[in-house]
Amino acid sequence: MEAGRRAFANQGCHRCHIIGKTGTPIGPDLSHVGAKYRPEYLALWLRDPSYLRPSTHMPAFELSEDDVRALAAFLATQQ
């Protein structure tokens, strides 16, 4: 989970998203995203958000597979 927390910070996710009291409320609050989505879905989303939701404003980032897995696992714990 620590790798996912670091990836969230290092990739700048906090510039658009909030977890708890940290971040900027431009995009959705991710404090409880794990209660709604499984890690597999989150990984698909992180790889290509517009594939799952063509109207999304979230761009596709060039994330390594390690970062995708770590972020998905971290986000899945946010309940």
C-alpha contacts under 8 A as a table, 3 or more apart, distances in Angstrom:
res1	aa1	res2	aa2	distance
1	M	4	G	5.19
1	M	5	R	6.34
1	M	70	A	6.82
1	M	73	A	6.60
1	M	74	F	5.14
2	E	5	R	4.98
2	E	6	R	6.17
2	E	74	F	7.70
3	A	6	R	5.12
3	A	7	A	6.11
3	A	67	D	7.92
3	A	70	A	5.75
3	A	71	L	7.68
3	A	74	F	7.98
4	G	7	A	4.94
4	G	8	F	6.05
4	G	67	D	7.02
4	G	69	R	7.88
4	G	70	A	4.22
4	G	71	L	4.33
4	G	72	A	7.41
4	G	73	A	6.77
4	G	74	F	4.89
4	G	75	L	7.73
5	R	8	F	5.11
5	R	9	A	6.48
5	R	71	L	7.17
5	R	74	F	6.38
6	R	9	A	5.18
6	R	10	N	5.89
7	A	10	N	4.90
7	A	11	Q	5.62
7	A	67	D	6.16
7	A	70	A	7.23
7	A	71	L	6.39
8	F	11	Q	5.56
8	F	12	G	6.30
8	F	13	C	5.26
8	F	14	H	6.87
8	F	71	L	6.55
9	A	12	G	5.27
9	A	13	C	6.25
9	A	14	H	6.39
10	N	13	C	7.80
12	G	15	R	5.53
12	G	16	C	7.97
13	C	16	C	5.97
13	C	17	H	6.01
14	H	17	H	4.89
14	H	18	I	6.05
14	H	19	I	7.83
14	H	22	T	7.07
14	H	23	G	4.37
14	H	24	T	6.09
15	R	23	G	6.02
15	R	24	T	5.41
15	R	26	I	7.78
16	C	23	G	6.84
16	C	24	T	5.11
16	C	25	P	5.93
16	C	26	I	4.72
16	C	27	G	5.08
16	C	28	P	7.84
17	H	23	G	5.56
17	H	24	T	5.38
17	H	25	P	5.54
17	H	26	I	6.31
17	H	27	G	5.20
17	H	28	P	5.89
17	H	29	D	5.58
17	H	30	L	6.45
18	I	21	K	6.62
18	I	22	T	5.45
18	I	23	G	4.24
18	I	24	T	5.61
18	I	25	P	5.92
18	I	28	P	7.34
18	I	29	D	4.84
18	I	30	L	5.82
18	I	31	S	6.68
19	I	22	T	5.56
19	I	23	G	6.56
19	I	29	D	6.33
19	I	30	L	5.29
19	I	31	S	4.36
19	I	78	Q	7.97
20	G	31	S	5.47
24	T	27	G	7.82
25	P	28	P	6.80
25	P	29	D	6.69
29	D	32	H	7.64
29	D	33	V	7.88
30	L	33	V	4.97
30	L	75	L	7.44
30	L	78	Q	7.19
31	S	78	Q	5.47
31	S	79	Q	6.60
32	H	35	A	5.62
32	H	36	K	7.31
32	H	78	Q	4.91
32	H	79	Q	4.18
33	V	36	K	5.39
33	V	37	Y	6.19
33	V	75	L	6.45
33	V	76	A	6.65
33	V	78	Q	5.84
33	V	79	Q	6.42
34	G	37	Y	5.28
34	G	38	R	6.46
34	G	39	P	7.74
34	G	75	L	5.70
34	G	76	A	3.77
34	G	77	T	5.45
34	G	78	Q	4.81
34	G	79	Q	5.13
35	A	38	R	7.90
35	A	76	A	7.24
35	A	78	Q	7.05
35	A	79	Q	4.95
37	Y	41	Y	6.29
37	Y	42	L	6.55
37	Y	76	A	6.94
38	R	41	Y	5.50
38	R	42	L	6.36
38	R	76	A	6.16
39	P	42	L	4.96
39	P	43	A	6.06
39	P	72	A	5.06
39	P	73	A	5.72
39	P	75	L	7.55
39	P	76	A	5.50
40	E	43	A	5.18
40	E	44	L	6.41
40	E	72	A	7.37
41	Y	44	L	5.11
41	Y	45	W	6.16
42	L	45	W	4.96
42	L	46	L	6.11
42	L	72	A	5.23
42	L	75	L	7.62
42	L	76	A	7.67
43	A	46	L	5.10
43	A	47	R	6.26
43	A	68	V	5.75
43	A	69	R	6.39
43	A	71	L	7.72
43	A	72	A	5.23
44	L	47	R	5.25
44	L	48	D	6.44
44	L	49	P	7.43
44	L	52	L	7.80
45	W	48	D	5.40
45	W	49	P	4.55
45	W	50	S	7.95
45	W	51	Y	7.73
45	W	52	L	6.56
46	L	49	P	6.05
46	L	60	A	7.24
46	L	61	F	7.63
46	L	63	L	7.98
46	L	68	V	6.33
46	L	72	A	7.71
47	R	60	A	6.65
47	R	61	F	7.31
47	R	62	E	7.94
47	R	63	L	7.23
47	R	68	V	7.03
48	D	51	Y	5.54
48	D	52	L	7.33
48	D	59	P	7.89
48	D	60	A	5.23
48	D	61	F	7.81
49	P	52	L	5.61
49	P	53	R	6.18
49	P	54	P	7.57
49	P	56	T	6.88
49	P	58	M	6.52
49	P	59	P	6.92
49	P	60	A	6.16
50	S	53	R	4.77
50	S	54	P	4.27
50	S	55	S	6.76
50	S	56	T	5.92
50	S	58	M	7.65
50	S	59	P	7.64
50	S	60	A	7.55
51	Y	54	P	6.00
53	R	56	T	5.60
56	T	59	P	7.89
63	L	66	D	7.99
63	L	67	D	5.92
63	L	68	V	6.24
64	S	67	D	5.12
64	S	68	V	6.26
65	E	68	V	4.93
65	E	69	R	6.12
66	D	69	R	5.27
66	D	70	A	6.04
67	D	70	A	5.01
67	D	71	L	5.82
68	V	71	L	5.24
68	V	72	A	5.97
69	R	72	A	5.19
69	R	73	A	6.08
70	A	73	A	5.21
70	A	74	F	6.08
71	L	74	F	5.01
71	L	75	L	5.93
72	A	75	L	5.16
72	A	76	A	6.01
73	A	76	A	5.14
73	A	77	T	6.66
74	F	77	T	5.39
74	F	78	Q	7.00
75	L	78	Q	5.27
76	A	79	Q	7.37
